[in-house]
Amino acid sequence: MKIGIIGAIEEEVRLLMEEIEVLSEETIGMRTYYTGNLFGKQVILVYSRCGKVAAASTVTTLIGHFGVDLVLFTGVAGGGNPERKIGDVVVGGKLLQHDMDSSGIPGALRFEIPLLKKIYFEAEPALLAKAVESAGYYIKNQMHKEIDVSLLQEFDITVPAVVVGTIATGDQFISDRNKINTLNSQIDDLQCVEMEGAAIAQVCYEYGVDFVVFRVISDNADENAHYNIKRFLEKTASYLTQGIIKQFVRELE
């Protein structure tokens, strides 16, 4: 199995780079793809940069040029559910593009992808189960060993929840509670909002490649989001994102 691993920004994959035995690197489309080994599996690691176009371009290269069989996306996200707290992990059971609106086309629905006639892109159930198991294992057995207790206390992180739910993607950094409330009224089981996941999922769907999207809640997508995401990324999120991916890859057969 050949596994593609993507983070939108460098901090989300920086620690993974230290774990991989890098054998080669190749720059395509202004992105550097690192091929190597992780727990006996061949992986290609890359950070895509932010947004749907960047994510779609990156995953298309992973599939078309490198021939990956599975795509893992990891990174942070804003909370889309009032129950989500900073540090919680969301595994994308369903992903949609919240800024897609072709409802002006006769017969089309809000959020529906034109011509595909799909609103949601769904991950494979067995992979979702393994993803939840991997995240839970890291939180229980490794998180407190790798992240300083003072940082966990700063963000009021004790035992993060791991949930499977809907991830909403759009080319917007949301820092407006009113916007989140509106999306919650429109989207079933919304758990978080971000800028890449559904684009990755759509490309994988079109190419018939499995995918899993992991998101760690970094902020509440409210007026404090700009502060929280920067601090959380620098000090805490990178350990969660790399730890969960490492455990997932370790357990793959």
C-alpha beads as a LAMMPS data file, in Angstrom:
LAMMPS data file: protein, C-alpha beads

253 atoms
252 bonds

1 atom types
1 bond types

-500.0 500.0 xlo xhi
-500.0 500.0 ylo yhi
-500.0 500.0 zlo zhi

Masses

1 110.0

Atoms # bond

1 1 1 0.000 0.000 0.000
2 1 1 1.181 3.489 -0.870
3 1 1 -0.131 6.241 1.429
4 1 1 -0.334 9.965 0.716
5 1 1 -0.245 12.215 3.798
6 1 1 -1.240 15.873 3.506
7 1 1 -1.350 18.848 5.849
8 1 1 -2.423 22.295 4.706
9 1 1 0.400 24.095 6.501
10 1 1 3.903 23.093 7.461
11 1 1 3.278 22.970 11.213
12 1 1 0.664 20.259 10.714
13 1 1 3.183 17.815 9.215
14 1 1 6.494 19.088 10.609
15 1 1 6.836 16.434 13.310
16 1 1 5.825 13.665 10.915
17 1 1 8.751 14.652 8.739
18 1 1 11.065 13.770 11.616
19 1 1 9.531 10.285 11.884
20 1 1 9.717 9.336 8.216
21 1 1 12.775 7.750 6.657
22 1 1 12.879 10.049 3.630
23 1 1 14.272 8.368 0.525
24 1 1 13.620 11.032 -2.099
25 1 1 11.918 14.349 -2.684
26 1 1 10.338 15.850 -5.768
27 1 1 8.963 19.337 -6.388
28 1 1 5.844 19.502 -8.550
29 1 1 3.591 22.522 -8.894
30 1 1 5.502 24.480 -6.238
31 1 1 5.006 21.713 -3.656
32 1 1 7.652 19.310 -2.391
33 1 1 6.634 15.663 -2.057
34 1 1 8.736 13.546 0.308
35 1 1 8.741 9.800 -0.377
36 1 1 9.855 7.496 2.398
37 1 1 9.010 4.767 4.875
38 1 1 6.934 4.901 8.038
39 1 1 6.425 1.690 10.026
40 1 1 7.243 -0.360 6.951
41 1 1 4.726 1.428 4.727
42 1 1 5.603 3.598 1.752
43 1 1 4.365 7.142 2.322
44 1 1 4.467 10.409 0.408
45 1 1 4.251 13.457 2.668
46 1 1 3.398 16.977 1.488
47 1 1 1.866 20.161 2.757
48 1 1 -0.640 21.508 0.298
49 1 1 -1.081 25.121 1.429
50 1 1 -4.517 26.422 2.298
51 1 1 -7.777 26.311 0.394
52 1 1 -9.742 24.007 -1.848
53 1 1 -7.794 24.601 -5.058
54 1 1 -4.445 23.994 -3.365
55 1 1 -5.756 20.829 -1.715
56 1 1 -7.301 19.493 -4.933
57 1 1 -4.121 20.135 -6.901
58 1 1 -2.009 18.379 -4.301
59 1 1 -4.152 15.272 -3.977
60 1 1 -4.466 14.978 -7.751
61 1 1 -0.668 14.848 -7.970
62 1 1 -0.504 12.236 -5.208
63 1 1 -2.966 10.046 -7.097
64 1 1 -1.927 10.663 -10.696
65 1 1 1.844 10.994 -10.345
66 1 1 2.665 8.936 -7.251
67 1 1 -0.143 6.386 -7.496
68 1 1 -1.216 6.416 -3.852
69 1 1 -3.862 3.948 -2.674
70 1 1 -4.969 5.917 0.389
71 1 1 -4.979 9.625 1.248
72 1 1 -4.756 10.882 4.830
73 1 1 -5.375 14.539 5.551
74 1 1 -4.546 15.997 8.944
75 1 1 -4.733 19.442 10.480
76 1 1 -6.726 21.828 12.624
77 1 1 -10.260 23.148 12.242
78 1 1 -12.763 25.496 13.810
79 1 1 -15.491 23.978 15.924
80 1 1 -18.858 23.728 14.206
81 1 1 -20.732 22.148 17.099
82 1 1 -21.192 23.847 20.484
83 1 1 -20.149 20.590 22.169
84 1 1 -16.736 20.538 20.502
85 1 1 -13.853 21.799 22.596
86 1 1 -10.290 22.745 21.719
87 1 1 -8.281 19.546 21.362
88 1 1 -11.208 17.357 20.306
89 1 1 -10.625 15.188 17.244
90 1 1 -13.114 15.019 14.382
91 1 1 -12.883 12.208 11.840
92 1 1 -14.776 13.134 8.689
93 1 1 -17.570 10.632 8.154
94 1 1 -19.161 12.975 5.615
95 1 1 -17.676 16.046 3.972
96 1 1 -19.333 18.830 2.005
97 1 1 -18.462 22.228 0.554
98 1 1 -20.409 24.835 2.506
99 1 1 -19.617 27.585 -0.004
100 1 1 -20.974 25.587 -2.960
101 1 1 -24.378 26.882 -4.040
102 1 1 -25.657 25.886 -7.470
103 1 1 -29.295 25.987 -6.387
104 1 1 -29.966 28.555 -9.102
105 1 1 -29.622 25.718 -11.625
106 1 1 -33.014 24.040 -12.180
107 1 1 -33.181 20.858 -10.110
108 1 1 -29.966 21.489 -8.181
109 1 1 -29.788 21.633 -4.398
110 1 1 -27.798 23.812 -2.027
111 1 1 -24.300 22.348 -1.471
112 1 1 -24.738 19.922 -4.382
113 1 1 -21.752 19.475 -6.713
114 1 1 -22.983 20.158 -10.267
115 1 1 -23.033 17.109 -12.565
116 1 1 -21.890 14.745 -9.793
117 1 1 -25.251 15.269 -8.067
118 1 1 -23.610 14.698 -4.700
119 1 1 -23.693 16.819 -1.577
120 1 1 -21.682 14.585 0.756
121 1 1 -18.520 12.584 0.187
122 1 1 -18.307 9.700 2.635
123 1 1 -15.276 7.849 3.957
124 1 1 -15.118 4.060 4.032
125 1 1 -16.583 2.695 7.317
126 1 1 -13.732 0.316 8.154
127 1 1 -11.204 3.131 7.771
128 1 1 -13.335 5.396 9.949
129 1 1 -13.387 2.766 12.694
130 1 1 -9.618 2.399 12.533
131 1 1 -9.218 6.182 12.570
132 1 1 -11.292 6.528 15.740
133 1 1 -9.343 3.710 17.371
134 1 1 -6.003 5.287 16.449
135 1 1 -6.978 8.719 17.743
136 1 1 -8.256 7.258 20.984
137 1 1 -5.081 5.255 21.492
138 1 1 -2.847 8.289 21.012
139 1 1 -4.883 10.436 23.391
140 1 1 -4.923 7.762 26.081
141 1 1 -1.343 6.513 25.824
142 1 1 0.870 9.198 24.264
143 1 1 -0.615 12.682 24.445
144 1 1 0.405 13.436 28.035
145 1 1 3.917 12.149 27.353
146 1 1 4.474 14.467 24.388
147 1 1 2.575 17.660 25.247
148 1 1 3.553 19.687 28.291
149 1 1 0.874 19.707 30.968
150 1 1 0.950 23.517 31.153
151 1 1 -0.054 23.724 27.492
152 1 1 -2.892 21.255 27.972
153 1 1 -4.090 23.319 30.917
154 1 1 -3.845 26.552 28.922
155 1 1 -6.394 25.194 26.439
156 1 1 -8.387 23.318 29.077
157 1 1 -7.573 19.975 27.465
158 1 1 -8.025 16.891 29.635
159 1 1 -9.256 13.934 27.593
160 1 1 -10.233 15.138 24.101
161 1 1 -13.326 13.609 22.560
162 1 1 -12.997 11.673 19.298
163 1 1 -16.090 11.899 17.100
164 1 1 -17.125 10.916 13.592
165 1 1 -19.253 13.584 11.965
166 1 1 -19.731 16.072 9.170
167 1 1 -16.877 18.356 8.137
168 1 1 -17.806 21.482 6.175
169 1 1 -15.199 22.928 3.821
170 1 1 -15.061 26.387 2.260
171 1 1 -12.583 28.980 1.097
172 1 1 -13.198 31.056 4.195
173 1 1 -11.467 31.322 7.559
174 1 1 -14.535 31.513 9.754
175 1 1 -14.327 33.678 12.860
176 1 1 -17.971 34.567 13.234
177 1 1 -20.322 32.754 15.600
178 1 1 -23.341 33.904 13.578
179 1 1 -21.931 32.172 10.492
180 1 1 -21.445 28.953 12.451
181 1 1 -24.984 29.120 13.785
182 1 1 -26.282 29.507 10.238
183 1 1 -24.279 26.521 9.006
184 1 1 -25.516 24.441 11.934
185 1 1 -29.081 25.158 10.879
186 1 1 -28.328 23.984 7.322
187 1 1 -25.965 21.017 7.769
188 1 1 -26.740 17.794 9.586
189 1 1 -24.292 16.698 12.320
190 1 1 -21.841 19.530 11.638
191 1 1 -18.736 19.080 13.794
192 1 1 -16.126 21.423 12.342
193 1 1 -15.320 23.869 9.556
194 1 1 -12.102 24.076 7.559
195 1 1 -10.742 24.860 4.096
196 1 1 -9.532 21.654 2.398
197 1 1 -11.175 18.385 3.419
198 1 1 -14.167 18.157 1.074
199 1 1 -11.996 19.105 -1.911
200 1 1 -9.674 16.204 -1.054
201 1 1 -12.687 13.932 -0.623
202 1 1 -14.199 14.913 -3.981
203 1 1 -10.997 14.241 -5.903
204 1 1 -10.549 10.899 -4.136
205 1 1 -14.154 9.986 -4.949
206 1 1 -13.661 10.803 -8.621
207 1 1 -10.499 8.682 -8.792
208 1 1 -11.814 5.818 -6.655
209 1 1 -9.185 6.270 -3.918
210 1 1 -9.893 5.858 -0.206
211 1 1 -9.383 8.794 2.135
212 1 1 -9.576 9.769 5.802
213 1 1 -9.696 13.363 7.057
214 1 1 -8.591 13.998 10.650
215 1 1 -9.197 17.397 12.222
216 1 1 -8.168 18.678 15.646
217 1 1 -10.333 21.512 16.971
218 1 1 -8.134 24.591 17.420
219 1 1 -10.770 27.273 18.028
220 1 1 -14.493 27.871 18.214
221 1 1 -14.682 29.631 14.827
222 1 1 -15.667 32.771 16.706
223 1 1 -14.116 36.211 17.157
224 1 1 -11.166 34.703 19.109
225 1 1 -10.270 32.219 16.373
226 1 1 -7.289 34.168 15.008
227 1 1 -5.520 34.123 18.374
228 1 1 -6.381 30.574 19.347
229 1 1 -5.366 28.877 16.115
230 1 1 -1.907 30.472 16.009
231 1 1 -1.047 29.626 19.606
232 1 1 -2.539 26.148 19.423
233 1 1 -0.731 25.288 16.195
234 1 1 2.648 26.364 17.497
235 1 1 2.507 24.602 20.842
236 1 1 0.055 21.707 20.761
237 1 1 -1.695 20.775 17.525
238 1 1 1.370 19.440 15.709
239 1 1 1.779 16.712 18.343
240 1 1 -1.837 15.656 18.071
241 1 1 -1.874 15.623 14.278
242 1 1 1.361 13.662 13.900
243 1 1 0.619 11.294 16.774
244 1 1 -2.756 10.243 15.426
245 1 1 -1.448 9.746 11.875
246 1 1 1.515 7.718 13.154
247 1 1 -0.763 5.407 15.106
248 1 1 -3.127 5.016 12.159
249 1 1 -0.323 4.104 9.758
250 1 1 1.206 1.713 12.325
251 1 1 -2.059 -0.216 12.561
252 1 1 -2.712 -0.489 8.816
253 1 1 -2.239 -3.983 7.439

Bonds

1 1 1 2
2 1 2 3
3 1 3 4
4 1 4 5
5 1 5 6
6 1 6 7
7 1 7 8
8 1 8 9
9 1 9 10
10 1 10 11
11 1 11 12
12 1 12 13
13 1 13 14
14 1 14 15
15 1 15 16
16 1 16 17
17 1 17 18
18 1 18 19
19 1 19 20
20 1 20 21
21 1 21 22
22 1 22 23
23 1 23 24
24 1 24 25
25 1 25 26
26 1 26 27
27 1 27 28
28 1 28 29
29 1 29 30
30 1 30 31
31 1 31 32
32 1 32 33
33 1 33 34
34 1 34 35
35 1 35 36
36 1 36 37
37 1 37 38
38 1 38 39
39 1 39 40
40 1 40 41
41 1 41 42
42 1 42 43
43 1 43 44
44 1 44 45
45 1 45 46
46 1 46 47
47 1 47 48
48 1 48 49
49 1 49 50
50 1 50 51
51 1 51 52
52 1 52 53
53 1 53 54
54 1 54 55
55 1 55 56
56 1 56 57
57 1 57 58
58 1 58 59
59 1 59 60
60 1 60 61
61 1 61 62
62 1 62 63
63 1 63 64
64 1 64 65
65 1 65 66
66 1 66 67
67 1 67 68
68 1 68 69
69 1 69 70
70 1 70 71
71 1 71 72
72 1 72 73
73 1 73 74
74 1 74 75
75 1 75 76
76 1 76 77
77 1 77 78
78 1 78 79
79 1 79 80
80 1 80 81
81 1 81 82
82 1 82 83
83 1 83 84
84 1 84 85
85 1 85 86
86 1 86 87
87 1 87 88
88 1 88 89
89 1 89 90
90 1 90 91
91 1 91 92
92 1 92 93
93 1 93 94
94 1 94 95
95 1 95 96
96 1 96 97
97 1 97 98
98 1 98 99
99 1 99 100
100 1 100 101
101 1 101 102
102 1 102 103
103 1 103 104
104 1 104 105
105 1 105 106
106 1 106 107
107 1 107 108
108 1 108 109
109 1 109 110
110 1 110 111
111 1 111 112
112 1 112 113
113 1 113 114
114 1 114 115
115 1 115 116
116 1 116 117
117 1 117 118
118 1 118 119
119 1 119 120
120 1 120 121
121 1 121 122
122 1 122 123
123 1 123 124
124 1 124 125
125 1 125 126
126 1 126 127
127 1 127 128
128 1 128 129
129 1 129 130
130 1 130 131
131 1 131 132
132 1 132 133
133 1 133 134
134 1 134 135
135 1 135 136
136 1 136 137
137 1 137 138
138 1 138 139
139 1 139 140
140 1 140 141
141 1 141 142
142 1 142 143
143 1 143 144
144 1 144 145
145 1 145 146
146 1 146 147
147 1 147 148
148 1 148 149
149 1 149 150
150 1 150 151
151 1 151 152
152 1 152 153
153 1 153 154
154 1 154 155
155 1 155 156
156 1 156 157
157 1 157 158
158 1 158 159
159 1 159 160
160 1 160 161
161 1 161 162
162 1 162 163
163 1 163 164
164 1 164 165
165 1 165 166
166 1 166 167
167 1 167 168
168 1 168 169
169 1 169 170
170 1 170 171
171 1 171 172
172 1 172 173
173 1 173 174
174 1 174 175
175 1 175 176
176 1 176 177
177 1 177 178
178 1 178 179
179 1 179 180
180 1 180 181
181 1 181 182
182 1 182 183
183 1 183 184
184 1 184 185
185 1 185 186
186 1 186 187
187 1 187 188
188 1 188 189
189 1 189 190
190 1 190 191
191 1 191 192
192 1 192 193
193 1 193 194
194 1 194 195
195 1 195 196
196 1 196 197
197 1 197 198
198 1 198 199
199 1 199 200
200 1 200 201
201 1 201 202
202 1 202 203
203 1 203 204
204 1 204 205
205 1 205 206
206 1 206 207
207 1 207 208
208 1 208 209
209 1 209 210
210 1 210 211
211 1 211 212
212 1 212 213
213 1 213 214
214 1 214 215
215 1 215 216
216 1 216 217
217 1 217 218
218 1 218 219
219 1 219 220
220 1 220 221
221 1 221 222
222 1 222 223
223 1 223 224
224 1 224 225
225 1 225 226
226 1 226 227
227 1 227 228
228 1 228 229
229 1 229 230
230 1 230 231
231 1 231 232
232 1 232 233
233 1 233 234
234 1 234 235
235 1 235 236
236 1 236 237
237 1 237 238
238 1 238 239
239 1 239 240
240 1 240 241
241 1 241 242
242 1 242 243
243 1 243 244
244 1 244 245
245 1 245 246
246 1 246 247
247 1 247 248
248 1 248 249
249 1 249 250
250 1 250 251
251 1 251 252
252 1 252 253
